[in-house]
Amino acid sequence: MSNYSKSQAISLKELVERSPLLRFIIDLEPVVLDVLHQARERGTYCSRWAAYSALKVACRDLVGWQAREAQLRGSHYHEAVMAALDALLPTSEEWGKHTSALALYPGGEGEY
């Protein structure tokens, strides 16, 4: 279960500052920070679901039972990163508004 509220947008910096576990994960596996940064880039994915799924796959070797770092193979590390992704990704409603607005303007970001 996520400890982060979707009612208010949270920055990545705030998220990391609030979570000693997330800081620990990033210290051991800095690539996790890159994945979390990608959660804010809407233009790459066609939907929230597609973004979450792709970023979850990107974390496969970083946290959880397949982690490169033996210390990060616990499920609680995987859950912490997935909760952070959930908190960082815009809601489906916000995502839909963003992609609808892009469709109205020629030359908008990418295709969806």
Beta strands, then each sheet from edge to edge (+ up, - down):
end
